[in-house]
Amino acid sequence: MEAIKKVGIVTGGASGIGKALCKELLNRQVYIVIADLNAEEGYRTVAKLESLGGECRFVQVNVSDGPAVGELVNGIYREFGRLDYMFNNAGIAMYGEIGDMTQQNWHRILDVNLWGVIHGVQAAYPLMKEQGFGYIANTASAAGLGPAPGSGAYSASKHAVVGLTTSLHYEAEAYGVNVSCLCPAFVDTPIFASSEAIHMDKRIVLAQVKKQKLMSPGHFAALACTGVERNEVLVNPMPLRRTMDIVFTLFPFLHRKVMRLVCRTTREARLG
């Protein structure tokens, strides 16, 4: 392997999209810091990447813990004297109607999906401004680009990430920092199986997910890294997305019809 030229941190890097991002960065000659709460999967990912000739390490971190994220990011920066990539990718899924959400449910999903991103940005952005370069990528979701009946809390967390990231994209330009928002749709990852279902039959929810055409994590990771390096505001590989946006704008009744269909379908999984 060539001498290390770049350094990147990937939160949620032990599985799913995060793991695929680590592999993609490895192919781009990046030293990878895999940051995840799951130590067992983290060390397994290190072993896998090292078997492919990559240089990496695992650091256990809870992204909802701001000081811990700051310590990780600043420590890597001090060690290497640079930070090229910060992928704020860690996230959880949650299904359930908004009327069934408790305050505890809201805190859980926002602490990881939103505050996890905020903590990563607050730690990495000042360092990248100082060095005059870097790439920040925050993982949102296609559910952050429109309504998502049946997973409103998840959608709310991802809408917030989209707003934060697209705003920072323009603020960061003057400092040589690229910022992109990753908005995957249906990617074949463990997030669906590990999701919480609030007052819903999770088996029915997962059966509905399996009916979708799922993209491989590796395919999405390649698109994501290319989009970040091109400084794209949104990286969303949904087929016909632009066409759908135009159609739904011109014919809003179609959008309402589709969303009502989603509501009916989702409520098939509702308990009681």
Backbone torsions as a table, in degrees:
resi	resn	phi	psi	omega
1	MET	NA	142.7	179.6
2	GLU	-67.0	163.4	177.4
3	ALA	-59.1	145.9	-178.7
4	ILE	-63.8	126.9	179.0
5	LYS	-111.2	-29.1	-176.1
6	LYS	-135.9	159.5	-179.4
7	VAL	-131.5	135.4	-180.0
8	GLY	-137.7	148.3	175.2
9	ILE	-115.4	133.7	177.6
10	VAL	-125.4	112.0	174.9
11	THR	-80.8	149.1	-173.7
12	GLY	64.9	30.5	-171.8
13	GLY	-84.5	1.3	-175.4
14	ALA	-89.1	-8.7	-178.3
15	SER	-156.7	168.1	172.5
16	GLY	56.5	-136.0	-178.9
17	ILE	-61.4	-39.5	-179.5
18	GLY	-60.1	-45.1	179.2
19	LYS	-62.7	-41.3	178.4
20	ALA	-66.3	-36.2	176.5
21	LEU	-63.6	-40.3	177.9
22	CYS	-60.0	-44.3	179.7
23	LYS	-64.6	-39.7	179.5
24	GLU	-66.2	-40.5	177.8
25	LEU	-66.2	-36.4	175.4
26	LEU	-56.8	-43.5	179.1
27	ASN	-63.9	-18.6	179.7
28	ARG	-100.9	19.1	176.0
29	GLN	61.5	43.1	179.1
30	VAL	-107.4	135.6	170.7
31	TYR	-76.3	127.6	-169.3
32	ILE	-111.3	131.6	171.9
33	VAL	-106.7	112.3	-179.0
34	ILE	-90.2	110.6	-177.9
35	ALA	-108.4	120.8	-175.8
36	ASP	-158.0	159.0	177.0
37	LEU	-80.7	-27.0	-176.3
38	ASN	-88.5	98.7	-175.8
39	ALA	-66.8	-40.2	-178.0
40	GLU	-59.5	-48.6	179.0
41	GLU	-68.9	-32.9	179.7
42	GLY	-62.3	-48.5	-180.0
43	TYR	-68.9	-31.7	176.1
44	ARG	-65.7	-39.1	178.1
45	THR	-66.6	-39.7	176.0
46	VAL	-58.2	-47.5	-179.7
47	ALA	-60.0	-40.7	-180.0
48	LYS	-65.1	-46.9	-177.8
49	LEU	-68.2	-37.2	177.8
50	GLU	-66.5	-32.2	177.0
51	SER	-67.0	-20.8	177.8
52	LEU	-92.7	3.4	178.3
53	GLY	93.7	10.9	-178.4
54	GLY	-87.3	159.5	174.8
55	GLU	-112.1	123.1	-174.7
56	CYS	-160.3	173.8	174.1
57	ARG	-150.5	162.6	176.0
58	PHE	-111.8	137.4	173.8
59	VAL	-130.4	122.7	178.7
60	GLN	-77.6	128.2	-179.8
61	VAL	-152.7	144.7	173.1
62	ASN	-101.1	113.1	-173.2
63	VAL	-66.2	-16.7	177.7
64	SER	-78.3	-6.2	178.1
65	ASP	-98.2	97.4	-175.2
66	GLY	-56.8	-50.4	179.2
67	PRO	-59.1	-36.2	179.3
68	ALA	-66.2	-41.1	177.6
69	VAL	-64.9	-43.1	178.6
70	GLY	-61.0	-41.6	179.1
71	GLU	-62.7	-42.8	178.7
72	LEU	-60.8	-53.2	-174.8
73	VAL	-64.0	-46.5	-179.0
74	ASN	-67.0	-34.1	177.7
75	GLY	-64.9	-42.5	178.2
76	ILE	-65.7	-40.0	-179.6
77	TYR	-64.5	-42.4	178.6
78	ARG	-64.9	-38.1	-177.2
79	GLU	-68.9	-44.0	-174.3
80	PHE	-100.2	-15.1	-178.9
81	GLY	75.1	13.9	-179.8
82	ARG	-167.5	159.9	171.4
83	LEU	-144.7	112.3	-174.9
84	ASP	-91.5	-42.0	-175.9
85	TYR	-127.1	134.4	170.5
86	MET	-129.0	104.5	177.4
87	PHE	-99.2	104.7	176.3
88	ASN	-87.3	86.3	-167.3
89	ASN	-111.3	-18.7	-175.6
90	ALA	-58.9	138.2	179.5
91	GLY	-168.0	163.0	176.4
92	ILE	-129.1	159.6	177.3
93	ALA	-110.5	152.4	179.4
94	MET	-149.6	125.8	177.5
95	TYR	-106.8	146.6	179.5
96	GLY	148.2	151.9	178.6
97	GLU	-77.5	149.8	-175.4
98	ILE	-58.0	-35.9	179.6
99	GLY	-65.5	-16.2	179.8
100	ASP	-98.0	-4.2	-177.1
101	MET	-78.1	135.5	172.8
102	THR	-95.1	167.5	175.6
103	GLN	-59.4	-35.5	179.0
104	GLN	-63.3	-41.7	177.1
105	ASN	-60.6	-45.4	-179.9
106	TRP	-61.8	-45.6	-179.5
107	HIS	-61.9	-41.6	-177.4
108	ARG	-61.0	-48.7	-174.6
109	ILE	-75.2	-35.0	179.0
110	LEU	-73.5	-33.9	179.1
111	ASP	-61.5	-37.1	-179.3
112	VAL	-88.0	-55.8	-170.5
113	ASN	-72.9	-35.2	-179.2
114	LEU	-101.8	-55.7	-177.8
115	TRP	-66.3	-29.5	175.3
116	GLY	-60.8	-39.4	177.1
117	VAL	-70.5	-45.4	179.9
118	ILE	-58.1	-44.7	-179.8
119	HIS	-61.5	-41.4	178.8
120	GLY	-65.5	-41.5	179.3
121	VAL	-65.8	-46.4	-178.2
122	GLN	-61.5	-31.1	179.9
123	ALA	-80.4	-43.8	-171.8
124	ALA	-86.7	-36.1	-172.7
125	TYR	-61.0	-45.6	179.1
126	PRO	-60.8	-36.3	179.6
127	LEU	-67.2	-40.9	179.9
128	MET	-69.5	-36.4	174.6
129	LYS	-60.3	-42.5	-178.1
130	GLU	-65.6	-41.2	-178.4
131	GLN	-82.6	-17.9	175.2
132	GLY	85.9	15.0	177.5
133	PHE	-163.1	166.8	177.1
134	GLY	143.1	163.8	-179.7
135	TYR	-127.5	125.0	173.7
136	ILE	-114.1	128.3	177.0
137	ALA	-128.2	122.8	179.4
138	ASN	-109.4	126.7	-178.7
139	THR	-84.5	115.1	173.0
140	ALA	-105.0	-123.1	-178.5
141	SER	-176.0	159.4	170.6
142	ALA	-59.6	-26.0	177.4
143	ALA	-69.4	-10.6	175.8
144	GLY	-91.5	2.9	-177.8
145	LEU	-109.4	-1.7	-178.9
146	GLY	-172.8	-177.1	-179.2
147	PRO	-67.7	150.2	178.1
148	ALA	-140.5	74.8	179.9
149	PRO	-55.6	136.0	-179.5
150	GLY	94.5	-11.3	174.8
151	SER	-147.1	49.3	-174.1
152	GLY	-64.5	-36.3	179.9
153	ALA	-67.8	-43.5	176.3
154	TYR	-60.4	-46.6	-179.9
155	SER	-60.2	-41.4	179.5
156	ALA	-61.3	-42.9	-179.9
157	SER	-63.4	-37.4	-177.7
158	LYS	-79.0	-32.5	172.3
159	HIS	-59.0	-41.4	179.8
160	ALA	-63.6	-39.8	177.9
161	VAL	-64.6	-39.8	177.7
162	VAL	-61.3	-46.3	-179.4
163	GLY	-62.8	-44.3	178.5
164	LEU	-60.5	-48.2	-172.0
165	THR	-71.5	-44.0	-179.2
166	THR	-67.2	-30.6	175.4
167	SER	-69.6	-45.8	-179.5
168	LEU	-64.9	-30.2	178.5
169	HIS	-51.5	-45.0	-177.4
170	TYR	-82.1	-34.0	177.9
171	GLU	-65.6	-34.6	-172.8
172	ALA	-81.2	-16.7	-175.9
173	GLU	-55.0	-41.4	-176.0
174	ALA	-64.6	-17.2	-176.5
175	TYR	-106.4	7.8	178.8
176	GLY	78.1	16.4	-178.3
177	VAL	-105.5	126.5	177.4
178	ASN	-91.4	136.1	-178.8
179	VAL	-133.2	126.5	-179.6
180	SER	-130.5	151.1	176.7
181	CYS	-108.8	119.4	179.5
182	LEU	-90.3	124.2	-176.3
183	CYS	-124.5	72.0	178.2
184	PRO	-67.3	156.5	174.7
185	ALA	-105.1	-106.0	-179.4
186	PHE	-98.3	98.9	178.1
187	VAL	-111.6	138.5	-173.6
188	ASP	-76.0	85.8	-177.5
189	THR	-133.5	167.9	179.7
190	PRO	-71.2	-4.9	-175.2
191	ILE	-60.8	-31.7	-179.8
192	PHE	-69.0	-46.3	-178.2
193	ALA	-66.3	-33.0	-177.8
194	SER	-90.3	3.0	-176.4
195	SER	-70.3	159.4	173.7
196	GLU	-94.5	140.9	175.9
197	ALA	-119.8	112.7	-176.4
198	ILE	-94.3	112.6	-179.9
199	HIS	57.1	35.5	178.5
200	MET	-138.6	152.8	175.6
201	ASP	-82.2	107.3	-174.1
202	LYS	-63.3	-30.8	179.4
203	ARG	-61.9	-39.8	179.3
204	ILE	-69.7	-39.9	178.3
205	VAL	-60.0	-47.8	-178.0
206	LEU	-66.5	-33.9	177.3
207	ALA	-64.0	-37.1	177.8
208	GLN	-68.3	-39.0	178.5
209	VAL	-61.9	-42.3	-176.5
210	LYS	-65.4	-16.2	177.5
211	LYS	-74.9	-15.7	-178.7
212	GLN	-81.3	158.1	174.2
213	LYS	-84.6	110.2	-173.6
214	LEU	-91.2	133.5	175.7
215	MET	-83.6	147.4	177.0
216	SER	-74.0	146.5	177.5
217	PRO	-57.3	-38.7	-179.6
218	GLY	-62.9	-40.1	178.7
219	HIS	-63.7	-45.2	-180.0
220	PHE	-66.2	-39.8	-179.2
221	ALA	-61.0	-40.1	178.5
222	ALA	-64.3	-43.5	177.7
223	LEU	-63.5	-39.4	-177.6
224	ALA	-65.0	-48.2	-178.2
225	CYS	-64.7	-38.3	177.0
226	THR	-65.1	-42.5	179.5
227	GLY	-64.4	-38.8	178.5
228	VAL	-64.1	-45.8	-178.4
229	GLU	-69.8	-20.8	174.3
230	ARG	-88.3	-0.3	-179.4
231	ASN	60.1	40.7	176.8
232	GLU	-75.4	138.5	-179.7
233	VAL	-66.6	-52.0	-179.6
234	LEU	-120.6	132.0	173.6
235	VAL	-112.6	101.7	-176.8
236	ASN	-136.9	106.8	-174.2
237	PRO	-87.2	15.1	-179.1
238	MET	-58.0	128.2	177.7
239	PRO	-59.1	136.4	175.2
240	LEU	61.1	23.8	-177.4
241	ARG	-58.4	-46.1	-178.3
242	ARG	-63.8	-39.2	178.3
243	THR	-62.7	-43.6	179.0
244	MET	-62.3	-42.1	178.9
245	ASP	-59.1	-44.5	-179.1
246	ILE	-65.0	-46.9	-178.3
247	VAL	-61.9	-45.8	-177.8
248	PHE	-68.3	-28.7	177.5
249	THR	-72.7	-42.7	-178.8
250	LEU	-75.0	-33.3	-176.6
251	PHE	-128.1	73.6	-175.0
252	PRO	-59.5	-24.5	179.8
253	PHE	-64.1	-29.6	177.4
254	LEU	-66.6	-40.0	178.7
255	HIS	-63.2	-46.1	179.0
256	ARG	-60.6	-39.7	180.0
257	LYS	-63.6	-43.6	179.2
258	VAL	-64.7	-43.6	-178.7
259	MET	-65.9	-36.1	177.0
260	ARG	-67.5	-34.5	175.4
261	LEU	-65.2	-41.2	177.3
262	VAL	-61.6	-42.2	178.0
263	CYS	-58.6	-48.0	-178.8
264	ARG	-61.9	-42.4	-179.2
265	THR	-65.7	-43.6	-179.3
266	THR	-63.1	-38.4	-176.3
267	ARG	-71.0	-9.5	172.2
268	GLU	-65.5	-22.1	-179.2
269	ALA	-95.2	-3.2	-174.3
270	ARG	-73.7	138.2	178.8
271	LEU	-89.3	126.4	176.3
272	GLY	78.6	NA	NA
